[in-house]
Amino acid sequence: MMTVLKLVKGQLECHHENGELFLVKVEIAGLVVKRVRIANLPTEIPDRTIRDALTKYGEVKRITEEQWSRIYRYLV
């Protein structure tokens, strides 16, 4: 994971179907890497696009949406 972080300098480019470009922050989610969290993407981006973007860095085993608390400041 550290190699990937150095390679991408902490961010990846993600291209929306409409051509819009988003810079996505990539960071370690814990002491032992078990999961990569991705934030600030439009909800309509399909899992396949995310999988395609991350596959070049290793095997993508599963993509899931996180459940946010109802007390979170913004609607998610």
N, C-alpha and C positions, 0 to 999 in steps of 0.2 A: 504494500500500500504506500509506503514511503516513496518508493520509486515512481509510482503513478502521481503522487502529489507533487513531486519535484518536476516530473515531466510536464504536467499541466499547469504548474505554478498556482495551484489552489483554485483553478476555475476551468470550466469547459464551455465551449460554445454549443448552443442548441438552436437548431433552425426550425422555426414553426412552419407549418404547411403553407402559410401565406407569405413566406419569405422573410418574416421578421426574425431577427437574431437576438437571442437571450444569452447573457453570460451567467453561468450557474456556478455558485461557490461549492467546492468540494473539500471536505475535511473529514478527519477521523472521528467516528461516532463513539469511540470508547477506547479503553486501554488495549483490549484485544479486538481486532477488527472483525466484526460479525456482520455489519450492515453499513451501507452508504446511504446517507440521507440527502435528498435533493429537494430544494425549496425554490419558491418564486417562479415556478413554471405555470403557464396557463393550464387550467384543468382539462381543456380539450386535447392536450397533447397525448397521443396514444402511447400505451406501454411499449409498443413495437419500436417507436422512435427513440425512447429512452434506452431500450435494450440494444438497439443498433449503435447508439452513441457510446455505450459503456462496454460492449463486447470486445472492442479492440484492446481493452485493458485487462481482460480476463473473463472468466465464465460468469454469466449472470444467472443465478439460480432461481430467484423469485423477485417479483415486483409487487409490492403491496402499498395501499394507501394507509397512512396513519390516521388514527382516530384522535381528534383534538378535543380537549375539555370544553364543555359549554361555557365555562367562565373565561375562556380565552378572549382577549380584547376585541378581536375582529372575527367576523364570520368566516368559517373555513369549511 
